[in-house]
């Protein structure tokens, strides 16, 4: 991938993340409360190994155990575990509340935008792809966002908290952990840079497949009438093959997360165990404190495993979110004029003057078209498929606006009327269209 494409991808991710944060900002109080609970959970989780190490140190030698002290420590551990469990449950409840309210807001914004978009947008997009964005992509985004809230907060806080506790306990052993840490960042970066584009392609291809399936189900009669079964099967097989390939690539790189981070975890644990054993032999640390360090080594490396998985899911979530925001950010139809007239008691005089219109600039359709329909008249527009019969109705109802010229009803340009009143009066009924087969 070229440097330019990488820069564009990162820029797109940043823009998407900012938009997601704008939706999350509405629930900042809940987010703050969730962060506090995450901090409480992490602190208590890191406090338990200290208590366990103190209990180990009370086992002086064979036959000499301070049971009173051990039982007192066990009570503290029980309280810490109970408080941690409650805090974690409340935190998960908050995260679910935030996630699904944000998803509700995004889905509503997407659906409301669909209602505001001009007909030309819907005509130029496959319906299945639009449905895939509003339904499947939003669901995938919700899964990634929930995992981010649930595991990212606690993971980052656990890493920071563990480092602080280890530095307080024994600086040299803590430095061993810090020196091995960059390996985890390299692994996470390697996986993250390769998964976003693959998950984005997977999402787009899935939308293409959904579109084809929906189109075929809704138009089976046409497919069978023109004997298109074989062609449709081939088209589906081609799309399905592409989906298989991009899905396998995305899953392959995301599946590297667990084994790679476990390897790094083992390096950290081995480094702490070997170096700590030498320090303990020289009397630089007690056996209880060393056991505490080994527990911290596990807790320190575990979040890297989780965060790497979260990063992979977030890449997928951001790819889907980007497709959703593309829909939400589409330009709505041209707003009505401030002084737009409400058409009431229409007489039914319809006049098209020098109308020019085409769906795409390079393909001309209607040129210098003139037509006048007086009240009570019915005019039949006859012609072959694609000559513009339906287009005239679309223009009259202002589903599209003319490129030049004008359409007037009772002497007033329809662009100076409200769309609702124009369509309520139903002038399309005055123009009957008919196919022509020479």
N, C-alpha and C positions, 0 to 999 in steps of 0.2 A: 504494500500500500504506500502511495507517495506521501511526502510530507504535507502537501497541500490537502489531500483527502483526510489525513490524520487530524490536521488542524481544524478542518471543517467539521469533522465528527465530534471533536472535543468541544468546539464552539456550540454545536447543536445540543450536546449533552448539557452544557452549562445553561443554555437558554431554557431547555426543558425543565431542568432542576429548579430554576428560578420561578417558573410558572407553577410547578408543584408546590414550592414553598409559599407562594401567594395564596394557594388554597388552604394550606396547613395553618397559615398565620391566623386565620379566623378562630382556631382552637388553641391559641397559644397558652392559655391558662391550663388546659388539660395536658399540653405538651410539657409545660414546666413542672406540673405535679408528677407526671410520669418520669421525668428526669430525676426529681428528688427521690422518688421511690426506687429508681434504678441505683442511685448513689447509696441509699440505705441498704439495699440488697447486696451490693458489691462490698461495702464496708463490713457488714456482718459476715459475709462469706469469707472474707480475708481475715477476719478476727478469729474464726473457728480454728484454723491451723495453728495460730499462736497459742490458743488454749490447749490444743492437742499436744503441742511441743512442751508446754509447761507440765502437762500430765506425764509425759514421757520422762522428763527430768526428775519427777517425784519418785520414779522407780529407781532407787539408788543402786541396788544390787540384789542378787538372789536372796529372798527372804526378808528384804528390807524395802517395804513399799509404804508410802504415806497415804493410806487409804482415805483418811479424812480430807486431805487436800485434793485427792483424785476425785472423790465424790462431789466436793464443792465445785470443781472445774466442770464435771459432767452436768451439773445443774445449769451452769452458765451456758454450756454448749446447747443444752435442750432449749433454753429460752431464746438463744440466738437463732437456732434452727426454726423455731415456731414463728418468731417475728419475721425472719427472712421469707418463709413460706407465705405468710399473709401479705407482706409487701409485694412479693412477686405476683401473687394472684390479682391484687388490686391494680398493679402496673399493667398486667396483660389485659385486664378489663378496660383500662384507660386507652391502651393502644388499639384495641378493637374498636372502641368508640370513635377515636380519631380517624382511623383508617376508613371505616365504612361510611362515616359522615363525609369525608373528603371525596370518596368514590361516588357517593350519592350526588354531591355538588357537581362533580365533573360530568357525570352521566346526564344530569339535568341540563347543564350548560351545553353539552353536545346535542341533546335532543331539541332544546330551544333554538339552537343555531340552525338545525335542520329545518325548523319551521320558518326561519327567516331567510334561508338561502334562496337565491333565484332558481328558477326551474332549469336554467342552463347548466348549473352545477350538477344537479341530480341526473340530468340527461347525459352528462359527460363522464359520470362515474358508474361503475358496476354496483348495483344495489347490494349484492352480497358483501362487497368490500366495505361499504358503509355500515352494514349490519355488524360485520366482524369487528369494526373499530369500536362501535358503541357497546357491544356485548362482550366478545372474547377478549379484546385488547384491554378493556377496562377491568375485567376479572383478573387477567394476568398482572396488570399494574397493581391491583389490590393485594395480591399475594406477595409481590415484591416489597410493597410499602409496609405491609404488616410485619414481614420478616425484618425489614430495616429498623422499624420501631422496637420490635421485640428483642432482637439480637445485637443490633449495631450499638445502641446506647450502652447496654450492659457490657458488651465486648470491649468497647473503647475505655470505659470506666474501670473495668477489671484490669486491663493492661496497665493503665496509669497507676491505679491503686496498688497493684502487685509490685510494680517497680518502686514505689515510695516505701512500702512495707519492707521490701528486700534491702533497700538502701539503708533504712533505719537499723535493720538487723545485722547485716554484714556487707560492707561496701565491696570488698574484693570479689566475693561470690556473685554479687549482683552485677558487677562489671562483666563477668563471664556471660551472663544472660544477655546483657545489652550488646555485647560484641557479636553474638549469633543472631540477634534480632533482624538485622538488614536482610538476611536470607529470606525471612518470611515476607518482607515487603517486596522483594524481587519476584518471589513466586506469585504473590497476589497481583502485582502489576502485569506480569506475563500473561496470566489468565484473563484479567479484566480487559486488556487491550485487544484480545482476540475473540472475545465473546459478544461484545455489543453489536458489531456489524453482522455477525452470524444470526443472532437472535432477531435483529431488525429484518433481515432477509427472510427469516423463518415466518415472522409475523405477516410480512407483505405477501408471501407465497400462500400462506394459509388463508388470507383474505381473498386472494385470487381464486383459490379452490372453492371457498365458500360461495363466491359469486357464481362460479360455473354450476355448482350443484343446485343453487337456488334457481338459476335461469333455466336449467334443464327440467327441474321438477315443475316449474310454472308453465313451461312451453313444450311439454311432452307431445301434445297433438301436432304441433308444427314440426318437431323433430321426426316423428313417425310419418307425417304427410310427405316430407321431402327426403325420406330415407337417409337421415343424418346420423343414425345410431352408431355406425362404425366410426365416422369422423369425430363424434362427440366422445366416444370411448378413447380414441387415440389422443384427443386433446386433454382429457382427464388424466390419462396415463402419463402424459408428458409433464403436466403440472404436479401430479403426485410424485413422479420421479424426482423433480427438482426439490419438492418439499422434503422428501426422504433424505436427499444429499445434504441440504442445508441444516436439517434437524440433527442428522448424525454428527456433522461437524460441530454444531453448537453444543450438543450433549457431550461429545468427546472432550472438548476443551474444558467444559464446566465440570466433567467427572474427574479431571486431573486435580481438582481442588483438594479433595480429601486425602489421597495418598501423598501428595506433595507436602501438604501442611503437617501430616502425621510424621513424615520424615524429618521435617524441621523440629517438630516437638520432641522427637527422640534425641536429636542432636543437643537441644537445650537441656533435657533431663539428664543425659549422659554427662554433659559438661558440668552441670551442677553437682551430680553425684560424685564424680571423680575428684574434682577440685575441692569440693566440700569435705570429702573423706580425708584428704591430706591436711586440710585446715583443722579438722576435728582431732586428728592424731596428734597434732602439735599443740592442741589445747586452745585453739583460736575460736572454737565454737562448741557448744554442748551438743550432745546427740539429739536432744529434744529440738534445739534450734535448727539442726541439720534436717531433721524430719519435716520441720516447718518449711524450710527452704525447698525441699523436694516437692512438698505439696504446692508451694507457690510456683515452682517450675511447671507443674502440670496445669495450674490455673492460669498461668501467664500465657502458655502456648495454646491452650484450648480456644481462647477467643480468636486467635489468628485463623484457626481452622473454621470457626463460625463466620468470622468477618469475610474470609475468602469466599465462602458459600453465599453470604449476603451480597457481596460485590457482584457475584455472578448473577444472582436473582435481580439485583438492582439494574444491571445492564439490560436484562430482558424487560424489566418494568419500565425503564426509561425509553427503550425502543418502542414499546407499546404506547407509552404516554405521548411520545413525539407524534405518533400517528393520530392520536385522539386530539391533540392540540392543533394539528394541521387542519382538522375539521372545524374545531371551535374558532380558529383564527381566520377562517374563510370570510371574505367580504360578503355582508348581507346584501339583499336586493336594494336597489336605489330607493332611498326613502321618499315618501310622498312630499310634495311641495307643502310649505307651511300654510298656504292659503288654498289648499286643494279643495275643490268643490265636491259636495255630496250630491250625486245624481239622483234626483227625485222626479217622479212622474214623467219619465222619459217618453218622448214621442216616437223614437225609433229611427231617426234619420242618421244613417251611418255613411261616412265619406272617407275614403282612403285616397290621399293625394301624393303623387310622386314618391311612393314608398319604396325604399331600398332596404333589404335585409339579407343577412347571411349568418349562419351559425358560426362559421369560421371564416376569417378574412380571405383566405386563399381559395375558397369554394363559393362562388356566387350562386344565389338562389332566386331572390325576388329583386327585380330591377325596374324602377320607374312604373310601379303598378298603381293604376287608378281605378277606383270603383265607387259607385254611389248607390246606396240602397235606401229607397224612400220608405216612409212609414207604411206598413201593411204589405210591402213587397217581400217576396222570397226569391233568393238568387241561389242557384245550384252551381258550385264550382266543380267542374269535372276534369279529370286528367289522370295520367298514370301515376303509380306509386313514386313518391319522391319529388313530385312537381311543386309541392308547397301548399297543398290544400289544408292540411292540419296546421301548417305554419301560420296561415292567415287567421285561423281561429285563435291560435296562441298569441298572436299580435293583438287581436281585438280584445282579448281578455287580459292583456298586459302581463302574460307569463313571460314574455320577452318584449323589449322596447325596440322600435324601428331604429335602423342605423341613420336614416335620414328620411325626410318627408314627414307626413303626419297622418294620424287617424283621428277623425272627429266624430263625436256623437252629439247630435242636436247643436252643431256649430261650435262645440268646445273640444279642444284637444284632450284626448283621454289621459295624457300625462299630467294634466291639470285637474284630474278627478281622483277621488279616493278609489283604490283598487276594489275595496269591499262593495261600495255602491255600484261600481261599474259591473262587477261580476254578478251581483244580486239581481240586476236588471236583465241579465241573461241574453245579451244581443247575439251570442253565438247561434241561437236558435233561428235567427233571421237568415243565416247563411248555411245552407245545407251542402255538405261535401259528398262527393260520390266518386268512386274509383272508375277509371276508364280503361277498358281493355281493347285495344285496336285489333 
